[in-house]
């Protein structure tokens, strides 16, 4: 994976200010990064989500994946209709006391209708630190994956959805799921950055997300993730991340098969251990492993990789033990 390309994508995306309902800077940058990518087509849905499809040849992975990442982050926006210069609404899951303390420290920086916390973007070989890793890192992972698929001329089809207004209740993902454009054989894969809990650790690899605070995700899709990581030798963690909720919950509630992957996130929603406003950070190796896993998922049909569904396993066992069942049942009175 060309390190210089990844660093460039991260710098371009992480410097963009964003907020719920004000994701236009991030969306425009993603479009600029992908507009000349071979085999990629872009469009907007009616909610303003950015939809992308990489289609090269007639091959498809099984299942066909829809990568999802949201373009917003908790931040300040101008109240609709307000003419007051210093009037701001903070949208996103951060307690008001901590928000007020951050403003008092002079950390707020305004750009047009958006004001964000003002931290520099620092990228090294080991660590990525910025105002908003959540979920710009997920967006960068999708962009890098699409560019890598094109560079390697991989014959496959994969979709992506860059969504709006996740931080106020998965609104973009909900609209997407209610107007699902990707077919019934596809699976939504939420790509997030999340606080590591329940044994997950920073630097331990991307987390295969069994579920979140609200939902448990698709078991068979999770089995494909686990088996692919094992077959490719990609270091991952498998955990229930129940400290928050992600877009897979919204799509799954709408009847879309869904699962999630998260990169362990430090200073979730810009709160450090002392409950002070601080930059978020992730580990570079965790991001690289996520991109490797995404490429492996879509470049393979997953036929014959040794992972049977639960239904297949039980039905095979039923056939194997049919005579034992028959003999034992005769002895019941």
C-alpha positions as CSV (number, residue, x, y, z in Angstrom):
1,X,0.0,0.0,0.0
2,X,1.6,3.3,-1.1
3,X,2.2,5.1,2.2
4,X,2.5,8.5,0.5
5,X,-1.0,8.1,-1.1
6,X,-2.6,7.2,2.2
7,X,-0.9,10.2,4.0
8,X,-2.1,12.5,1.3
9,X,-5.7,11.3,1.5
10,X,-5.6,11.7,5.3
11,X,-4.2,15.2,5.2
12,X,-6.8,16.3,2.6
13,X,-9.7,14.9,4.4
14,X,-8.8,15.6,8.0
15,X,-8.2,19.3,7.5
16,X,-11.8,19.8,6.3
17,X,-14.2,21.3,8.8
18,X,-17.4,19.3,9.3
19,X,-20.5,19.2,11.4
20,X,-23.9,17.4,11.3
21,X,-25.9,18.7,8.3
22,X,-22.8,20.7,7.2
23,X,-20.7,17.9,5.5
24,X,-20.2,19.8,2.2
25,X,-16.4,20.3,2.6
26,X,-15.7,16.7,3.3
27,X,-18.1,15.5,0.6
28,X,-16.4,17.8,-2.0
29,X,-13.0,16.5,-1.0
30,X,-14.0,12.8,-1.3
31,X,-15.5,13.6,-4.8
32,X,-12.2,15.3,-5.8
33,X,-10.2,12.3,-4.7
34,X,-12.4,9.8,-6.5
35,X,-13.5,11.7,-9.6
36,X,-10.7,10.3,-11.8
37,X,-10.5,6.9,-10.2
38,X,-11.1,4.2,-12.9
39,X,-14.2,2.2,-12.7
40,X,-15.8,4.5,-10.1
41,X,-19.1,6.3,-10.5
42,X,-20.4,8.8,-8.0
43,X,-23.9,10.2,-7.3
44,X,-25.9,11.9,-4.5
45,X,-29.1,10.6,-3.1
46,X,-32.0,12.9,-2.1
47,X,-30.6,13.3,1.5
48,X,-27.2,14.4,0.2
49,X,-25.4,11.2,1.0
50,X,-22.5,10.5,-1.5
51,X,-22.9,7.1,-3.1
52,X,-20.0,5.4,-5.0
53,X,-19.7,2.2,-7.0
54,X,-16.5,0.5,-8.1
55,X,-17.4,-1.8,-11.0
56,X,-14.7,-3.6,-13.0
57,X,-15.9,-6.5,-15.1
58,X,-18.7,-8.9,-14.2
59,X,-17.2,-10.4,-11.0
60,X,-18.8,-9.8,-7.6
61,X,-17.8,-10.7,-4.1
62,X,-20.2,-12.9,-2.2
63,X,-21.9,-11.1,-0.5
64,X,-21.6,-7.8,-2.4
65,X,-20.4,-5.2,0.2
66,X,-21.6,-1.7,0.8
67,X,-19.0,0.2,2.8
68,X,-20.5,3.0,4.9
69,X,-18.8,5.9,6.8
70,X,-20.2,9.1,8.0
71,X,-18.9,12.6,7.0
72,X,-19.9,14.5,10.1
73,X,-18.4,15.0,13.6
74,X,-19.7,16.7,16.8
75,X,-19.3,20.5,16.2
76,X,-21.0,23.9,16.3
77,X,-23.3,25.2,13.6
78,X,-25.2,28.5,13.2
79,X,-28.8,28.3,14.5
80,X,-31.1,28.4,11.5
81,X,-32.4,31.9,10.9
82,X,-30.2,33.5,13.6
83,X,-28.4,36.7,12.9
84,X,-26.4,36.8,16.1
85,X,-22.7,36.7,15.5
86,X,-21.8,34.6,18.5
87,X,-24.8,32.3,18.4
88,X,-23.9,28.6,18.0
89,X,-25.6,25.3,18.5
90,X,-23.5,22.3,19.4
91,X,-24.7,19.1,17.8
92,X,-23.3,15.7,18.8
93,X,-22.8,13.6,21.9
94,X,-20.7,15.7,24.2
95,X,-21.9,16.9,27.6
96,X,-22.6,20.7,27.7
97,X,-20.3,21.3,30.6
98,X,-17.3,19.9,28.7
99,X,-18.4,21.9,25.6
100,X,-18.5,25.1,27.6
101,X,-15.1,24.5,29.2
102,X,-13.6,24.0,25.7
103,X,-15.1,27.2,24.5
104,X,-13.7,29.0,27.6
105,X,-10.3,27.7,26.8
106,X,-10.5,29.3,23.4
107,X,-10.5,26.1,21.4
108,X,-13.4,26.9,19.1
109,X,-12.6,28.0,15.5
110,X,-15.3,29.2,13.1
111,X,-15.4,28.8,9.3
112,X,-18.6,30.0,7.7
113,X,-21.6,28.2,9.2
114,X,-19.4,25.7,11.1
115,X,-17.2,26.0,14.2
116,X,-15.0,23.1,15.2
117,X,-12.4,22.5,17.9
118,X,-9.0,23.9,16.7
119,X,-6.3,21.2,16.7
120,X,-3.6,20.5,14.2
121,X,-3.5,17.3,12.1
122,X,-0.4,15.3,12.9
123,X,0.4,12.1,10.9
124,X,3.4,9.9,11.7
125,X,4.3,6.3,10.8
126,X,2.5,5.1,14.0
127,X,-0.2,7.6,14.9
128,X,-2.9,9.9,13.3
129,X,-4.1,12.8,15.4
130,X,-6.7,15.3,14.4
131,X,-9.7,17.3,15.4
132,X,-12.1,14.7,13.9
133,X,-10.9,11.2,13.3
134,X,-14.5,10.0,13.8
135,X,-15.5,9.2,11.1
136,X,-13.2,10.9,8.6
137,X,-10.8,8.0,9.1
138,X,-13.6,5.6,7.9
139,X,-14.1,7.8,4.8
140,X,-10.4,7.8,4.1
141,X,-10.3,4.0,4.4
142,X,-13.0,3.7,1.7
143,X,-11.3,6.2,-0.6
144,X,-7.9,4.4,-0.2
145,X,-9.5,1.0,-0.8
146,X,-11.2,2.2,-4.1
147,X,-8.0,3.7,-5.3
148,X,-6.1,0.5,-4.5
149,X,-8.7,-1.7,-6.3
150,X,-8.3,0.5,-9.4
151,X,-4.5,0.5,-9.2
152,X,-4.4,-3.3,-9.0
153,X,-7.2,-3.5,-11.6
154,X,-9.2,-5.8,-9.4
155,X,-12.2,-7.4,-11.2
156,X,-15.1,-6.9,-8.7
157,X,-18.1,-4.8,-7.7
158,X,-18.3,-2.9,-4.4
159,X,-20.4,0.0,-3.3
160,X,-19.9,2.8,-0.7
161,X,-22.1,5.3,1.1
162,X,-20.6,8.4,2.7
163,X,-23.5,9.5,4.9
164,X,-24.7,12.7,6.6
165,X,-25.9,13.5,10.1
166,X,-24.8,10.3,11.9
167,X,-24.0,12.2,15.1
168,X,-27.6,13.2,15.7
169,X,-29.1,9.8,15.2
170,X,-27.9,8.1,12.0
171,X,-30.2,10.2,9.8
172,X,-28.3,9.8,6.6
173,X,-28.0,6.0,7.1
174,X,-31.7,5.8,7.9
175,X,-32.6,7.6,4.6
176,X,-30.2,5.3,2.7
177,X,-31.7,2.1,4.2
178,X,-35.3,3.3,3.6
179,X,-34.4,3.9,-0.1
180,X,-31.9,1.1,-0.5
181,X,-30.3,1.2,-4.0
182,X,-27.9,-1.6,-3.8
183,X,-29.9,-4.8,-4.2
184,X,-31.1,-7.5,-1.8
185,X,-27.8,-9.6,-2.0
186,X,-25.7,-6.8,-0.5
187,X,-24.5,-6.4,3.0
188,X,-23.9,-3.0,4.7
189,X,-20.5,-2.8,6.4
190,X,-20.3,0.2,8.8
191,X,-16.8,1.5,9.1
192,X,-16.3,3.5,12.3
193,X,-13.7,4.7,14.8
194,X,-14.9,3.7,18.3
195,X,-13.8,3.8,21.9
196,X,-12.1,0.5,22.6
197,X,-14.0,-1.4,25.3
198,X,-14.6,-5.0,26.4
199,X,-11.0,-6.1,25.8
200,X,-10.3,-4.1,22.6
201,X,-7.0,-2.2,22.6
202,X,-5.4,0.6,20.6
203,X,-3.0,-0.9,18.1
204,X,-4.5,-4.4,18.3
205,X,-6.0,-4.2,14.8
206,X,-9.4,-3.2,13.6
207,X,-12.3,-4.4,15.7
208,X,-14.8,-6.8,14.1
209,X,-17.9,-5.4,15.8
210,X,-20.2,-8.1,17.0
211,X,-22.7,-5.4,17.9
212,X,-23.1,-2.0,19.6
213,X,-25.1,-0.6,22.5
214,X,-28.4,-1.2,20.6
215,X,-28.0,-4.2,18.3
216,X,-26.3,-7.4,17.6
217,X,-25.2,-7.7,13.9
218,X,-25.5,-10.3,11.2
219,X,-23.8,-13.5,12.2
220,X,-23.1,-14.9,8.8
221,X,-21.5,-11.6,7.5
222,X,-19.4,-11.6,10.7
223,X,-18.2,-15.1,9.9
224,X,-17.0,-13.9,6.5
225,X,-15.1,-11.1,8.1
226,X,-13.5,-13.4,10.6
227,X,-12.6,-16.1,8.1
228,X,-11.2,-13.5,5.6
229,X,-9.0,-12.0,8.2
230,X,-7.7,-15.4,9.3
231,X,-7.1,-16.6,5.7
232,X,-5.2,-13.3,4.9
233,X,-3.2,-13.2,8.1
234,X,-4.7,-9.8,9.0
235,X,-4.6,-8.9,12.7
236,X,-8.1,-8.1,14.0
237,X,-10.0,-8.0,17.3
238,X,-13.6,-9.4,17.8
239,X,-15.6,-7.5,20.4
240,X,-18.9,-6.2,21.4
241,X,-18.5,-2.4,21.3
242,X,-21.4,-1.4,23.5
243,X,-20.2,2.0,24.6
244,X,-22.0,3.6,21.6
245,X,-24.1,2.8,18.5
246,X,-23.3,2.9,14.8
247,X,-25.0,3.1,11.5
248,X,-25.2,-0.7,11.2
249,X,-28.0,-0.5,13.8
250,X,-30.0,1.9,11.6
251,X,-29.6,-0.1,8.4
252,X,-30.3,-3.4,10.2
253,X,-33.5,-2.0,11.7
254,X,-34.6,-1.3,8.2
255,X,-34.2,-4.9,7.1
256,X,-30.7,-4.6,5.5
257,X,-28.1,-7.2,6.5
258,X,-25.5,-5.3,8.4
259,X,-22.2,-5.7,10.3
260,X,-19.5,-3.4,11.5
261,X,-15.7,-2.8,11.7
262,X,-14.2,-0.1,14.0
263,X,-10.7,1.3,14.4
264,X,-9.9,1.9,18.1
265,X,-10.2,5.6,18.9
266,X,-8.5,7.7,21.5
267,X,-10.2,10.7,23.0
268,X,-13.6,9.7,21.6
269,X,-15.7,12.8,20.7
270,X,-12.7,14.9,21.7
271,X,-12.8,14.0,25.4
272,X,-9.6,12.8,27.1
273,X,-9.4,10.8,30.3
274,X,-9.6,14.1,32.3
275,X,-12.8,15.0,30.5
276,X,-11.1,17.9,28.7
277,X,-11.5,18.8,25.0
278,X,-8.6,17.2,23.1
279,X,-7.7,15.9,19.6
280,X,-8.8,12.4,18.7
281,X,-6.3,9.9,17.6
282,X,-6.0,6.4,16.0
283,X,-3.0,4.1,15.3
284,X,-1.7,3.9,11.7
285,X,-1.3,0.1,11.7
286,X,-5.0,-0.3,12.7
287,X,-6.0,1.8,9.7
288,X,-3.7,-0.1,7.3
289,X,-5.1,-3.4,8.5
290,X,-8.7,-2.2,7.9
291,X,-7.8,-1.3,4.3
292,X,-6.2,-4.7,3.8
293,X,-9.3,-6.4,5.1
294,X,-11.6,-4.3,2.9
295,X,-9.5,-5.2,-0.2
296,X,-9.5,-8.9,0.7
297,X,-13.3,-8.9,1.2
298,X,-14.2,-7.5,-2.2
299,X,-11.4,-9.3,-4.2
300,X,-12.6,-12.7,-3.2
301,X,-15.9,-14.5,-3.8
302,X,-15.5,-16.4,-0.5
303,X,-16.6,-19.7,-2.1
304,X,-15.1,-22.7,-0.4
305,X,-13.2,-20.9,2.3
306,X,-14.4,-23.4,4.9
307,X,-17.1,-21.3,6.6
308,X,-20.5,-22.8,6.5
309,X,-23.6,-21.0,7.7
310,X,-25.3,-22.1,11.0
311,X,-28.1,-23.6,9.0
312,X,-25.7,-25.6,6.8
313,X,-23.8,-26.9,9.9
314,X,-27.0,-28.0,11.7
315,X,-28.5,-29.7,8.7
316,X,-25.3,-31.6,8.0
317,X,-25.2,-32.7,11.6
318,X,-28.9,-33.8,11.4
319,X,-28.0,-36.0,8.4
320,X,-24.9,-37.4,10.1
321,X,-26.8,-38.4,13.2
322,X,-30.1,-39.5,11.6
323,X,-29.7,-43.1,12.6
324,X,-28.8,-42.2,16.2
325,X,-31.8,-40.0,16.5
326,X,-34.1,-42.7,15.2
327,X,-32.6,-45.4,17.5
328,X,-32.7,-43.2,20.6
329,X,-36.2,-41.9,20.0
330,X,-37.6,-45.4,20.0
331,X,-36.7,-45.7,23.7
332,X,-38.7,-42.7,24.8
333,X,-42.0,-43.7,26.4
